[in-house]
Structures are given as structure tokens and as C-alpha cells.
Amino acid sequence: MSEAAALPLVVVFGIITVLFVRSREVPSWIAVLIFLFGFYVSQTPAVFMISETVNWVISRFTF
């Protein structure tokens, strides 16, 4: 995933993270969003494996 493609994801995950952390209610699916936000911000070498996993999950929900 290129840096230009990751930037919108970082912004969206950042906004969602800030809103839910401020509300002090963080269910498990939001914890996953927070994890993804941290992951895309850090751009570690594992980004390719997690990006492929996210793309696979999204492709399973879209027909």
C-alpha cells in the first residue's frame, strides 16, 4: 500500500479513535480499529501481511 493510499485510512482511523476514546466506551471492534490506526501510522514491515488480511476480509464482505 502506498503512502498516498494509507493517508486517508490514517485520518479516518484517527478520528474514530479520538471520538471513542473520549466517550470512554471501547468495545472489541473499536479496539481493532485502534490497532489498525496504530499499525497504519507506524508502517512497520508487517504492513503488507496485515494489509492483505484487511483486504481479504473486506473482499469477503463485498460481493
N, CA, C and O atoms as a printed pandas DataFrame, in Angstrom:
     atom_number atom_name residue_name chain_id  residue_number  x_coord  y_coord  z_coord
0              1         N          MET        A               1    0.845   -1.165    0.000
1              2        CA          MET        A               1    0.000    0.000    0.000
2              3         C          MET        A               1    0.894    1.233    0.000
3              4         O          MET        A               1    1.831    1.336    0.792
4              5         N          SER        A               2    0.597    2.151   -0.884
5              6        CA          SER        A               2    1.419    3.347   -0.988
6              7         C          SER        A               2    1.079    4.320    0.138
7              8         O          SER        A               2    0.045    4.214    0.797
8              9         N          GLU        A               3    1.972    5.252    0.328
9             10        CA          GLU        A               3    1.775    6.254    1.371
10            11         C          GLU        A               3    0.544    7.103    1.082
11            12         O          GLU        A               3   -0.183    7.477    2.002
12            13         N          ALA        A               4    0.309    7.404   -0.177
13            14        CA          ALA        A               4   -0.865    8.206   -0.549
14            15         C          ALA        A               4   -2.159    7.458   -0.278
15            16         O          ALA        A               4   -3.167    8.080    0.055
16            17         N          ALA        A               5   -2.153    6.156   -0.410
17            18        CA          ALA        A               5   -3.349    5.368   -0.136
18            19         C          ALA        A               5   -3.551    5.155    1.358
19            20         O          ALA        A               5   -4.689    5.024    1.810
20            21         N          ALA        A               6   -2.471    5.118    2.132
21            22        CA          ALA        A               6   -2.573    4.879    3.565
22            23         C          ALA        A               6   -3.005    6.128    4.326
23            24         O          ALA        A               6   -3.586    6.017    5.405
24            25         N          LEU        A               7   -2.734    7.305    3.789
25            26        CA          LEU        A               7   -3.038    8.539    4.499
26            27         C          LEU        A               7   -4.527    8.699    4.812
27            28         O          LEU        A               7   -4.855    9.042    5.948
28            29         N          PRO        A               8   -5.448    8.469    3.867
29            30        CA          PRO        A               8   -6.869    8.573    4.224
30            31         C          PRO        A               8   -7.290    7.578    5.304
31            32         O          PRO        A               8   -8.125    7.898    6.150
32            33         N          LEU        A               9   -6.720    6.379    5.280
33            34        CA          LEU        A               9   -7.031    5.392    6.325
34            35         C          LEU        A               9   -6.567    5.881    7.689
35            36         O          LEU        A               9   -7.270    5.706    8.684
36            37         N          VAL        A              10   -5.397    6.486    7.741
37            38        CA          VAL        A              10   -4.869    7.005    8.997
38            39         C          VAL        A              10   -5.779    8.099    9.537
39            40         O          VAL        A              10   -6.064    8.138   10.734
40            41         N          VAL        A              11   -6.232    8.978    8.667
41            42        CA          VAL        A              11   -7.107   10.075    9.098
42            43         C          VAL        A              11   -8.433    9.531    9.632
43            44         O          VAL        A              11   -8.892    9.948   10.695
44            45         N          VAL        A              12   -9.045    8.610    8.904
45            46        CA          VAL        A              12  -10.331    8.041    9.329
46            47         C          VAL        A              12  -10.173    7.281   10.642
47            48         O          VAL        A              12  -10.960    7.481   11.567
48            49         N          PHE        A              13   -9.172    6.419   10.736
49            50        CA          PHE        A              13   -8.952    5.664   11.971
50            51         C          PHE        A              13   -8.622    6.604   13.129
51            52         O          PHE        A              13   -9.031    6.349   14.262
52            53         N          GLY        A              14   -7.896    7.677   12.865
53            54        CA          GLY        A              14   -7.562    8.645   13.912
54            55         C          GLY        A              14   -8.784    9.340   14.463
55            56         O          GLY        A              14   -8.923    9.491   15.677
56            57         N          ILE        A              15   -9.674    9.767   13.581
57            58        CA          ILE        A              15  -10.896   10.440   14.021
58            59         C          ILE        A              15  -11.767    9.494   14.839
59            60         O          ILE        A              15  -12.281    9.865   15.894
60            61         N          ILE        A              16  -11.929    8.272   14.347
61            62        CA          ILE        A              16  -12.742    7.282   15.068
62            63         C          ILE        A              16  -12.126    6.982   16.434
63            64         O          ILE        A              16  -12.842    6.878   17.431
64            65         N          THR        A              17  -10.817    6.845   16.480
65            66        CA          THR        A              17  -10.139    6.552   17.740
66            67         C          THR        A              17  -10.355    7.661   18.747
67            68         O          THR        A              17  -10.695    7.392   19.900
68            69         N          VAL        A              18  -10.163    8.904   18.333
69            70        CA          VAL        A              18  -10.324   10.032   19.243
70            71         C          VAL        A              18  -11.755   10.111   19.767
71            72         O          VAL        A              18  -11.963   10.339   20.959
72            73         N          LEU        A              19  -12.736    9.926   18.900
73            74        CA          LEU        A              19  -14.130   10.013   19.332
74            75         C          LEU        A              19  -14.488    8.932   20.345
75            76         O          LEU        A              19  -15.159    9.214   21.338
76            77         N          PHE        A              20  -14.055    7.717   20.110
77            78        CA          PHE        A              20  -14.422    6.635   21.020
78            79         C          PHE        A              20  -13.611    6.647   22.305
79            80         O          PHE        A              20  -14.128    6.263   23.354
80            81         N          VAL        A              21  -12.376    7.069   22.255
81            82        CA          VAL        A              21  -11.597    7.146   23.488
82            83         C          VAL        A              21  -12.162    8.253   24.377
83            84         O          VAL        A              21  -12.181    8.117   25.601
84            85         N          ARG        A              22  -12.617    9.333   23.777
85            86        CA          ARG        A              22  -13.225   10.412   24.562
86            87         C          ARG        A              22  -14.531    9.967   25.201
87            88         O          ARG        A              22  -14.878   10.445   26.282
88            89         N          SER        A              23  -15.259    9.070   24.562
89            90        CA          SER        A              23  -16.521    8.603   25.128
90            91         C          SER        A              23  -16.306    7.568   26.235
91            92         O          SER        A              23  -17.240    7.245   26.969
92            93         N          ARG        A              24  -15.095    7.053   26.357
93            94        CA          ARG        A              24  -14.703    6.065   27.373
94            95         C          ARG        A              24  -15.433    4.732   27.244
95            96         O          ARG        A              24  -15.513    3.963   28.202
96            97         N          GLU        A              25  -15.952    4.474   26.075
97            98        CA          GLU        A              25  -16.560    3.180   25.804
98            99         C          GLU        A              25  -15.849    2.584   24.598
99           100         O          GLU        A              25  -16.016    3.055   23.473
100          101         N          VAL        A              26  -15.066    1.557   24.834
101          102        CA          VAL        A              26  -14.276    0.975   23.762
102          103         C          VAL        A              26  -14.560   -0.523   23.677
103          104         O          VAL        A              26  -13.885   -1.319   24.330
104          105         N          PRO        A              27  -15.567   -0.918   22.864
105          106        CA          PRO        A              27  -15.816   -2.350   22.666
106          107         C          PRO        A              27  -14.725   -2.995   21.816
107          108         O          PRO        A              27  -13.826   -2.318   21.318
108          109         N          SER        A              28  -14.818   -4.283   21.662
109          110        CA          SER        A              28  -13.747   -5.028   20.993
110          111         C          SER        A              28  -13.548   -4.589   19.541
111          112         O          SER        A              28  -12.405   -4.499   19.090
112          113         N          TRP        A              29  -14.621   -4.314   18.794
113          114        CA          TRP        A              29  -14.438   -3.932   17.391
114          115         C          TRP        A              29  -13.762   -2.575   17.286
115          116         O          TRP        A              29  -13.062   -2.312   16.308
116          117         N          ILE        A              30  -13.954   -1.727   18.252
117          118        CA          ILE        A              30  -13.269   -0.441   18.227
118          119         C          ILE        A              30  -11.796   -0.631   18.601
119          120         O          ILE        A              30  -10.927    0.083   18.102
120          121         N          ALA        A              31  -11.526   -1.581   19.467
121          122        CA          ALA        A              31  -10.137   -1.894   19.781
122          123         C          ALA        A              31   -9.398   -2.353   18.525
123          124         O          ALA        A              31   -8.217   -2.053   18.353
124          125         N          VAL        A              32  -10.091   -3.078   17.651
125          126        CA          VAL        A              32   -9.488   -3.485   16.382
126          127         C          VAL        A              32   -9.200   -2.249   15.517
127          128         O          VAL        A              32   -8.145   -2.166   14.888
128          129         N          LEU        A              33  -10.122   -1.305   15.484
129          130        CA          LEU        A              33   -9.884   -0.064   14.733
130          131         C          LEU        A              33   -8.696    0.708   15.287
131          132         O          LEU        A              33   -7.901    1.263   14.528
132          133         N          ILE        A              34   -8.577    0.744   16.603
133          134        CA          ILE        A              34   -7.438    1.431   17.218
134          135         C          ILE        A              34   -6.141    0.724   16.853
135          136         O          ILE        A              34   -5.130    1.374   16.583
136          137         N          PHE        A              35   -6.167   -0.606   16.844
137          138        CA          PHE        A              35   -4.992   -1.363   16.425
138          139         C          PHE        A              35   -4.619   -1.033   14.982
139          140         O          PHE        A              35   -3.448   -0.804   14.678
140          141         N          LEU        A              36   -5.612   -1.010   14.095
141          142        CA          LEU        A              36   -5.341   -0.704   12.688
142          143         C          LEU        A              36   -4.793    0.709   12.530
143          144         O          LEU        A              36   -3.901    0.940   11.713
144          145         N          PHE        A              37   -5.317    1.649   13.300
145          146        CA          PHE        A              37   -4.810    3.013   13.248
146          147         C          PHE        A              37   -3.329    3.046   13.627
147          148         O          PHE        A              37   -2.513    3.636   12.918
148          149         N          GLY        A              38   -2.996    2.424   14.721
149          150        CA          GLY        A              38   -1.595    2.386   15.145
150          151         C          GLY        A              38   -0.713    1.676   14.141
151          152         O          GLY        A              38    0.432    2.064   13.914
152          153         N          PHE        A              39   -1.254    0.643   13.549
153          154        CA          PHE        A              39   -0.484   -0.122   12.581
154          155         C          PHE        A              39   -0.193    0.696   11.335
155          156         O          PHE        A              39    0.948    0.741   10.877
156          157         N          TYR        A              40   -1.212    1.343   10.780
157          158        CA          TYR        A              40   -1.006    2.127    9.563
158          159         C          TYR        A              40   -0.142    3.353    9.826
159          160         O          TYR        A              40    0.577    3.805    8.935
160          161         N          VAL        A              41   -0.203    3.894   11.030
161          162        CA          VAL        A              41    0.650    5.036   11.348
162          163         C          VAL        A              41    2.103    4.598   11.418
163          164         O          VAL        A              41    2.989    5.306   10.938
164          165         N          SER        A              42    2.349    3.469   11.995
165          166        CA          SER        A              42    3.736    3.035   12.192
166          167         C          SER        A              42    4.401    2.554   10.913
167          168         O          SER        A              42    5.616    2.684   10.766
168          169         N          GLN        A              43    3.613    1.989    9.966
169          170        CA          GLN        A              43    4.147    1.477    8.697
170          171         C          GLN        A              43    5.329    0.529    8.918
171          172         O          GLN        A              43    6.394    0.691    8.321
172          173         N          THR        A              44    5.120   -0.445    9.772
173          174        CA          THR        A              44    6.144   -1.451   10.030
174          175         C          THR        A              44    6.256   -2.404    8.841
175          176         O          THR        A              44    5.399   -2.382    7.958
176          177         N          PRO        A              45    7.294   -3.237    8.801
177          178        CA          PRO        A              45    7.412   -4.207    7.703
178          179         C          PRO        A              45    6.252   -5.204    7.655
179          180         O          PRO        A              45    6.022   -5.826    6.618
180          181         N          ALA        A              46    5.530   -5.363    8.745
181          182        CA          ALA        A              46    4.392   -6.272    8.754
182          183         C          ALA        A              46    3.169   -5.663    8.085
183          184         O          ALA        A              46    2.116   -6.298    8.020
184          185         N          VAL        A              47    3.299   -4.442    7.590
185          186        CA          VAL        A              47    2.171   -3.752    6.966
186          187         C          VAL        A              47    1.606   -4.548    5.795
187          188         O          VAL        A              47    0.399   -4.517    5.556
188          189         N          PHE        A              48    2.450   -5.251    5.070
189          190        CA          PHE        A              48    1.981   -5.985    3.899
190          191         C          PHE        A              48    1.086   -7.156    4.300
191          192         O          PHE        A              48    0.058   -7.393    3.666
192          193         N          MET        A              49    1.467   -7.886    5.343
193          194        CA          MET        A              49    0.664   -9.020    5.791
194          195         C          MET        A              49   -0.682   -8.549    6.336
195          196         O          MET        A              49   -1.718   -9.126    6.006
196          197         N          ILE        A              50   -0.679   -7.516    7.160
197          198        CA          ILE        A              50   -1.922   -7.036    7.745
198          199         C          ILE        A              50   -2.786   -6.362    6.686
199          200         O          ILE        A              50   -4.011   -6.482    6.729
200          201         N          SER        A              51   -2.178   -5.661    5.742
201          202        CA          SER        A              51   -2.942   -5.045    4.653
202          203         C          SER        A              51   -3.627   -6.108    3.802
203          204         O          SER        A              51   -4.786   -5.950    3.418
204          205         N          GLU        A              52   -2.918   -7.178    3.512
205          206        CA          GLU        A              52   -3.514   -8.263    2.743
206          207         C          GLU        A              52   -4.661   -8.911    3.514
207          208         O          GLU        A              52   -5.681   -9.270    2.925
208          209         N          THR        A              53   -4.499   -9.060    4.827
209          210        CA          THR        A              53   -5.556   -9.632    5.642
210          211         C          THR        A              53   -6.788   -8.734    5.651
211          212         O          THR        A              53   -7.912   -9.216    5.510
212          213         N          VAL        A              54   -6.578   -7.430    5.816
213          214        CA          VAL        A              54   -7.696   -6.481    5.799
214          215         C          VAL        A              54   -8.372   -6.494    4.439
215          216         O          VAL        A              54   -9.601   -6.490    4.362
216          217         N          ASN        A              55   -7.595   -6.508    3.370
217          218        CA          ASN        A              55   -8.171   -6.554    2.025
218          219         C          ASN        A              55   -8.956   -7.842    1.805
219          220         O          ASN        A              55  -10.008   -7.825    1.166
220          221         N          TRP        A              56   -8.450   -8.960    2.331
221          222        CA          TRP        A              56   -9.144  -10.232    2.196
222          223         C          TRP        A              56  -10.479  -10.198    2.937
223          224         O          TRP        A              56  -11.498  -10.642    2.408
224          225         N          VAL        A              57  -10.471   -9.670    4.163
225          226        CA          VAL        A              57  -11.704   -9.589    4.955
226          227         C          VAL        A              57  -12.720   -8.691    4.259
227          228         O          VAL        A              57  -13.901   -9.031    4.185
228          229         N          ILE        A              58  -12.270   -7.553    3.753
229          230        CA          ILE        A              58  -13.173   -6.632    3.069
230          231         C          ILE        A              58  -13.725   -7.270    1.793
231          232         O          ILE        A              58  -14.899   -7.095    1.466
232          233         N          SER        A              59  -12.890   -7.997    1.085
233          234        CA          SER        A              59  -13.367   -8.637   -0.162
234          235         C          SER        A              59  -14.394   -9.730    0.134
235          236         O          SER        A              59  -15.239  -10.017   -0.714
236          237         N          ARG        A              60  -14.342  -10.333    1.292
237          238        CA          ARG        A              60  -15.321  -11.358    1.649
238          239         C          ARG        A              60  -16.689  -10.745    1.951
239          240         O          ARG        A              60  -17.714  -11.399    1.759
240          241         N          PHE        A              61  -16.715   -9.492    2.424
241          242        CA          PHE        A              61  -17.976   -8.844    2.744
242          243         C          PHE        A              61  -18.573   -8.105    1.551
243          244         O          PHE        A              61  -19.753   -7.754    1.571
244          245         N          THR        A              62  -17.784   -7.868    0.528
245          246        CA          THR        A              62  -18.305   -7.221   -0.671
246          247         C          THR        A              62  -18.462   -8.274   -1.757
247          248         O          THR        A              62  -17.591   -9.123   -1.944
248          249         N          PHE        A              63  -19.548   -8.213   -2.450
249          250        CA          PHE        A              63  -19.817   -9.252   -3.432
250          251         C          PHE        A              63  -19.581   -8.723   -4.797
251          252         O          PHE        A              63  -19.752   -9.447   -5.777
